[in-house]
Amino acid sequence: MPCHSCNGNRGGTPRRDCPDEAIDPRLIGTRGATGPRGPAGCRGPVGATGATGVTGATGVTGATGVTGATGVTGATGVTGATGATGVTGATGPTGPTGPQGPSASLTTSGNYVTNGSMDTFEGTIPTGWTSENATLVSEQRSPGRMHTGSSSVSLADRGTLSQDVQPTVEGAYYDLSFFANATSADTTLTAAVIFVTPGGDEIGLTIEIPGDSLPNASGDFGYYRRISTKAPEGTTAVRVAFGAASQSGGTVQIDDVALTLA
């Protein structure tokens, strides 16, 4: 049964405050067409910012750009300190043997003197020797006036005989030996070893034989020998020298001269 309070209005239109179940369906007309949209209301307040979305995947790397021009070279820096010396390397192999040098003026016996036997002569002077006065030097072949070989050399009063031998050995000692005799008791003989140096000559040894010490009988020879002092630095030659003196015109015969290293 219709509600009197809803249907009591004019025309029988139900009131809006009546419950649906209280409206008589026969009283509801067909819904009219929707009216035009009214004007937009005022913008409401901005809502809260939403959560940040997930980061997207990294894009493909772009192509490398063109290399730029080389810049100006900078100034050279200060040289660093020298490093420590390295370990010495191993000794290299021994090189080939060089050519043989010139032979020294030594005989098979080690004698530095040339023609110490006085067996060959050039005029009145033994080969290899020199004299300040050749007229006071002669070859002696008389029996009893030669020690060995075919001849000896004879020196008259003030006669001299010398020979420079090379090569020399600095710091070495030299051994001089010879045989001699005289024809008279007042004839003397002096023998010497002289070191020739750029600064001048230096006496290495002297042997002075007075007349009464020289044998003067035919066939009788004395043997004389002495060792020199040490050859000084810079020695360029070793000179063997002899000199005779006689007031009676006697001569001295010299034979078998030898100079060796002591």
Order of alpha helices (4+ residues) and beta strands (2+ residues): alpha-beta-beta-beta-beta-beta-beta-beta-beta-beta-beta-beta
